[in-house]
Amino acid sequence: MALASAFAFGTLADEFTRHKHLVEHVTSQGCAYCPWGDHVLELLGEMRSDIARVSIHGNQGASDVFRTFKSSALIDFLGATAMPSAAFDRTPYQGALMQVVSAYPSDHQAKAEFFSDQLDNNITTPVLADVVIDAVYNDTTRLLQVMVNGDVTDNFQSTFGNDVTLTVYLIEDSLVAQQLNGTEWVEDFVHNNVFRDAMSNYKGDALKWNETATHYANEYKLTLKTACVVENMSVIAFVSRNTTAYRNVINCQMLHLSDLLQQPSLGDVNGDGLVDISDVNAVINMMLGKVDKVDAADINGDGNIDISDVNSVINIMLGK
């Protein structure tokens, strides 16, 4: 029985949309059977549109070029002892959080279907919090600013307590590098969903609440390395419990930066393609009731247009 089920979470009605299911995949370039696990999870992603997968690299058999201090710390945090393995919404299945995801090629489809059924039948945590990702990227400075916010239900605290955190991952697709496959090295293996960084603490951050604790809003900034291809990157943000016994994901969302680059910039209130003093003035006028309000002026997504939104536009304009 999953630990989440012990709290009869399934009896609580979901009040928000479950955007995505988080799949935390532990892998390594030096892992001989990891390509099989990678293919199983690719099939799972083809079967479902609600998968947010992050491939967390560690060293096994050889030094992994995608391994970082944070990725190694994440592997330890998740308690992964085998590669390839994965956690699904951080919900244990038959007592195990990390599950082996590789299989013989003839069993790949059946394995993917098994994990899909598990997501439908075993992930019973109620969705009592929303997750909304807004972001702005400056191509000149390569500064990525991410704002994650959401409403929660009245019974959020009583259901989950105070041990709830927000985690924000940055992943990248289409990274070509070596990969051991059985006994042979593939020189041009395409690595997708690769964990590149955590914009939050890798274990998650406390939610930043409004006065009534009904809405949270956290902001993050990261200057992207020149080696990163922005169009191939995505942000994954999720709210989860964070105790020794329970780490189940409450809700998860994903934003492809390629979609972001095609959208108007955050802070461009008047829609002229620029973020400048005219946008600051527009927000001030809306705050004072001099002109009609527009959704673009609610920069921090808290449902109000106030001085915090004015400050947000100024910070975006200054590249802060």
C-alpha positions as CSV (number, residue, x, y, z in Angstrom):
1,M,0.0,0.0,0.0
2,A,1.3,3.4,-0.8
3,L,2.1,5.7,2.1
4,A,-0.3,8.3,0.7
5,S,-3.1,5.8,0.9
6,A,-2.7,5.4,4.6
7,F,-4.1,8.8,5.1
8,A,-7.1,8.0,2.9
9,F,-6.2,10.9,0.6
10,G,-8.4,9.3,-2.1
11,T,-11.5,10.3,-0.1
12,L,-10.6,14.0,-0.5
13,A,-11.9,15.6,-3.6
14,D,-9.3,17.3,-5.9
15,E,-10.0,21.0,-6.2
16,F,-7.4,21.9,-8.8
17,T,-6.2,20.3,-12.0
18,R,-3.3,17.9,-11.6
19,H,-1.1,19.4,-14.3
20,K,1.6,16.8,-14.6
21,H,2.9,13.7,-12.9
22,L,6.6,14.1,-11.8
23,V,8.9,11.3,-12.9
24,E,12.4,11.6,-11.3
25,H,14.6,9.3,-13.3
26,V,18.0,8.3,-12.0
27,T,20.5,7.3,-14.7
28,S,24.2,7.4,-15.8
29,Q,26.2,7.4,-18.9
30,G,28.2,4.5,-17.6
31,C,25.1,2.4,-16.8
32,A,24.9,-0.5,-19.3
33,Y,21.1,-1.0,-19.0
34,C,20.1,2.7,-18.7
35,P,19.2,3.0,-22.4
36,W,16.5,0.4,-21.9
37,G,15.1,2.4,-18.9
38,D,15.3,5.6,-21.0
39,H,13.3,3.9,-23.8
40,V,10.6,2.7,-21.3
41,L,10.1,6.2,-20.0
42,E,10.1,7.6,-23.6
43,L,7.2,5.2,-24.3
44,L,5.4,6.4,-21.2
45,G,5.8,10.0,-22.4
46,E,4.4,9.0,-25.8
47,M,1.4,7.3,-24.1
48,R,0.6,10.3,-21.8
49,S,0.8,14.0,-22.2
50,D,0.9,14.6,-18.4
51,I,4.4,13.5,-17.7
52,A,7.1,15.9,-16.4
53,R,10.3,13.8,-16.5
54,V,13.7,14.8,-15.1
55,S,16.7,12.6,-15.7
56,I,19.1,12.9,-12.8
57,H,22.6,11.8,-13.7
58,G,25.2,10.2,-11.3
59,N,28.4,8.4,-11.8
60,Q,28.3,4.7,-12.4
61,G,31.1,2.8,-14.0
62,A,32.5,6.0,-15.5
63,S,32.5,9.7,-14.9
64,D,29.2,11.2,-16.1
65,V,29.5,14.6,-17.8
66,F,26.0,15.6,-16.7
67,R,26.5,14.8,-13.1
68,T,26.6,17.8,-10.8
69,F,26.9,18.3,-7.0
70,K,23.2,18.9,-6.9
71,S,22.3,15.8,-9.0
72,S,24.4,13.6,-6.8
73,A,22.7,15.2,-3.7
74,L,19.3,14.6,-5.3
75,I,20.1,10.9,-5.9
76,D,21.0,10.5,-2.2
77,F,17.9,12.5,-1.2
78,L,15.7,10.2,-3.1
79,G,17.4,7.1,-1.7
80,A,18.2,5.7,-5.2
81,T,20.5,2.6,-4.9
82,A,20.1,1.3,-8.5
83,M,20.2,2.6,-12.0
84,P,18.1,3.0,-13.9
85,S,15.3,3.7,-11.5
86,A,12.6,6.3,-11.0
87,A,10.2,7.8,-8.5
88,F,6.6,8.5,-9.7
89,D,5.2,11.6,-7.9
90,R,7.4,10.5,-5.0
91,T,4.7,8.0,-4.0
92,P,5.9,4.5,-2.9
93,Y,4.6,1.5,-4.7
94,Q,4.5,-1.8,-2.7
95,G,6.8,-0.1,-0.2
96,A,9.4,1.1,-2.6
97,L,9.9,4.8,-3.7
98,M,12.4,4.1,-6.4
99,Q,11.4,1.6,-9.0
100,V,13.6,-0.2,-11.6
101,V,12.5,1.1,-15.0
102,S,14.6,-1.1,-17.3
103,A,13.3,-4.2,-19.0
104,Y,14.3,-6.5,-21.9
105,P,13.3,-4.8,-25.2
106,S,10.4,-7.2,-25.7
107,D,8.9,-6.0,-22.4
108,H,9.4,-2.2,-22.9
109,Q,5.8,-1.5,-24.0
110,A,4.3,-3.6,-21.2
111,K,6.6,-1.9,-18.6
112,A,5.5,1.5,-19.8
113,E,1.8,0.5,-19.6
114,F,2.5,-0.8,-16.1
115,F,3.8,2.6,-15.0
116,S,0.9,4.4,-16.7
117,D,-1.6,2.2,-14.8
118,Q,0.3,2.9,-11.6
119,L,-0.1,6.6,-12.1
120,D,-3.8,6.2,-12.6
121,N,-4.4,3.8,-9.8
122,N,-1.7,4.4,-7.1
123,I,-1.2,8.2,-7.1
124,T,-4.1,9.3,-4.8
125,T,-2.7,12.5,-3.2
126,P,-5.5,15.1,-3.5
127,V,-4.7,18.2,-5.6
128,L,-5.3,20.9,-3.0
129,A,-2.8,23.4,-4.5
130,D,-2.4,25.0,-7.9
131,V,1.0,25.5,-9.6
132,V,1.4,28.3,-12.1
133,I,4.8,29.1,-13.7
134,D,5.5,32.5,-15.2
135,A,8.9,33.4,-16.5
136,V,10.9,36.0,-18.4
137,Y,14.2,35.5,-20.1
138,N,16.8,38.2,-21.2
139,D,18.7,36.9,-24.2
140,T,21.4,39.5,-23.8
141,T,22.2,38.8,-20.1
142,R,20.9,35.2,-20.2
143,L,19.1,35.9,-17.0
144,L,16.1,33.6,-16.4
145,Q,13.5,34.8,-13.9
146,V,10.9,32.3,-12.8
147,M,7.8,33.1,-10.7
148,V,5.8,30.2,-9.3
149,N,2.5,30.9,-7.5
150,G,-0.8,29.2,-6.8
151,D,-3.9,29.2,-4.6
152,V,-4.5,26.5,-2.0
153,T,-7.7,25.2,-0.5
154,D,-9.0,25.9,3.0
155,N,-8.1,22.3,4.1
156,F,-4.5,22.4,2.6
157,Q,-2.8,23.0,6.0
158,S,-4.9,20.5,7.9
159,T,-4.3,17.9,5.3
160,F,-0.6,18.3,4.7
161,G,0.6,20.4,7.7
162,N,3.5,22.8,7.4
163,D,6.0,20.4,5.9
164,V,5.3,21.4,2.3
165,T,7.9,22.8,-0.1
166,L,8.2,24.1,-3.6
167,T,11.0,22.7,-5.8
168,V,12.0,24.1,-9.2
169,Y,14.1,22.1,-11.6
170,L,15.7,23.3,-14.9
171,I,16.1,20.5,-17.5
172,E,17.5,20.3,-21.0
173,D,16.8,18.1,-24.1
174,S,18.8,17.1,-27.1
175,L,22.2,16.8,-25.4
176,V,24.4,14.5,-27.5
177,A,27.1,12.5,-25.6
178,Q,28.4,9.0,-25.0
179,Q,26.2,6.3,-23.4
180,L,27.1,2.8,-22.6
181,N,24.6,0.4,-24.1
182,G,25.2,-3.2,-23.0
183,T,28.9,-3.7,-23.7
184,E,29.2,-1.0,-26.3
185,W,29.6,2.8,-26.1
186,V,27.2,4.8,-28.3
187,E,29.1,8.0,-29.2
188,D,26.0,10.1,-30.3
189,F,23.4,9.1,-27.8
190,V,20.7,11.8,-27.4
191,H,20.1,12.6,-23.7
192,N,16.8,14.3,-23.0
193,N,15.2,15.7,-19.8
194,V,18.6,16.1,-18.3
195,F,18.7,17.8,-14.9
196,R,20.8,21.0,-15.3
197,D,20.1,22.8,-12.1
198,A,17.7,23.5,-9.2
199,M,16.6,27.1,-9.1
200,S,15.2,26.4,-5.6
201,N,17.0,24.4,-3.0
202,Y,17.3,20.9,-4.4
203,K,15.2,19.7,-1.4
204,G,12.7,22.4,-1.9
205,D,11.9,25.8,-0.4
206,A,9.2,26.9,2.0
207,L,6.2,28.4,0.3
208,K,6.0,32.2,0.6
209,W,2.4,32.9,1.7
210,N,0.1,35.9,1.6
211,E,-1.4,37.1,4.8
212,T,-4.3,34.6,4.8
213,A,-2.1,31.6,3.7
214,T,-4.4,31.0,0.8
215,H,-1.9,31.9,-1.9
216,Y,1.8,31.4,-2.3
217,A,4.3,33.1,-4.6
218,N,8.0,32.3,-4.9
219,E,10.5,34.0,-7.3
220,Y,13.8,32.7,-8.6
221,K,16.7,34.0,-10.8
222,L,19.4,32.1,-12.6
223,T,21.9,33.2,-15.2
224,L,22.1,30.4,-17.8
225,K,25.5,29.0,-18.8
226,T,26.5,29.7,-22.4
227,A,26.6,26.0,-23.1
228,C,22.8,25.7,-22.4
229,V,20.5,26.0,-25.4
230,V,17.5,27.9,-24.2
231,E,15.1,26.6,-26.8
232,N,15.8,23.0,-25.5
233,M,15.2,23.8,-21.8
234,S,12.2,23.5,-19.6
235,V,11.2,24.5,-16.0
236,I,9.5,21.9,-13.8
237,A,7.9,23.2,-10.6
238,F,6.2,21.1,-8.0
239,V,4.7,21.3,-4.5
240,S,5.3,18.3,-2.3
241,R,5.4,17.1,1.2
242,N,8.9,17.0,2.6
243,T,9.2,14.9,5.7
244,T,11.2,11.7,6.4
245,A,8.2,9.5,5.9
246,Y,6.2,11.4,3.2
247,R,7.4,13.1,0.1
248,N,4.4,12.7,-2.2
249,V,4.0,15.3,-4.9
250,I,0.8,17.4,-4.5
251,N,0.9,19.1,-7.9
252,C,3.4,19.7,-10.7
253,Q,3.6,21.9,-13.7
254,M,6.1,22.3,-16.6
255,L,7.0,25.2,-18.8
256,H,9.0,24.8,-22.0
257,L,11.2,27.8,-22.5
258,S,10.7,27.5,-26.3
259,D,7.0,28.4,-25.6
260,L,8.2,31.3,-23.4
261,L,10.3,32.8,-26.2
262,Q,7.2,32.9,-28.4
263,Q,5.1,34.8,-25.8
264,P,5.1,38.5,-24.9
265,S,7.6,39.3,-22.2
266,L,6.5,39.3,-18.6
267,G,6.2,42.9,-17.6
268,D,5.2,44.1,-21.1
269,V,1.9,45.5,-19.8
270,N,1.1,47.6,-22.8
271,G,2.0,44.9,-25.3
272,D,4.6,46.9,-27.3
273,G,7.3,44.3,-27.1
274,L,9.3,46.2,-24.6
275,V,9.5,46.4,-20.8
276,D,10.2,50.1,-20.0
277,I,9.0,53.1,-18.0
278,S,5.7,53.2,-20.0
279,D,4.8,49.8,-18.5
280,V,5.6,51.0,-15.0
281,N,3.3,54.0,-15.6
282,A,0.6,51.7,-16.9
283,V,0.6,49.6,-13.8
284,I,0.5,52.6,-11.5
285,N,-2.5,54.0,-13.4
286,M,-4.3,50.7,-13.1
287,M,-3.4,50.5,-9.4
288,L,-4.9,54.0,-9.0
289,G,-8.0,53.2,-11.0
290,K,-7.3,55.7,-13.8
291,V,-7.4,53.1,-16.6
292,D,-9.0,49.6,-17.0
293,K,-7.0,46.8,-15.5
294,V,-5.4,44.0,-17.7
295,D,-4.2,40.6,-16.6
296,A,-0.7,41.4,-17.7
297,A,-0.3,43.9,-15.0
298,D,-0.7,41.3,-12.2
299,I,3.0,40.4,-12.4
300,N,3.2,38.2,-9.3
301,G,-0.1,36.5,-10.0
302,D,-1.7,37.2,-6.6
303,G,-5.0,38.5,-8.1
304,N,-4.2,42.2,-7.2
305,I,-2.5,45.0,-9.0
306,D,-0.5,46.9,-6.4
307,I,2.9,48.3,-5.6
308,S,4.5,44.9,-5.6
309,D,3.6,44.6,-9.3
310,V,5.1,48.1,-9.9
311,N,8.3,46.9,-8.3
312,S,8.3,43.7,-10.3
313,V,8.1,45.6,-13.6
314,I,10.9,47.9,-12.5
315,N,13.1,44.9,-11.5
316,I,12.4,43.2,-14.9
317,M,13.2,46.5,-16.7
318,L,16.5,46.7,-14.8
319,G,17.3,43.1,-15.4
320,K,17.2,42.2,-11.7
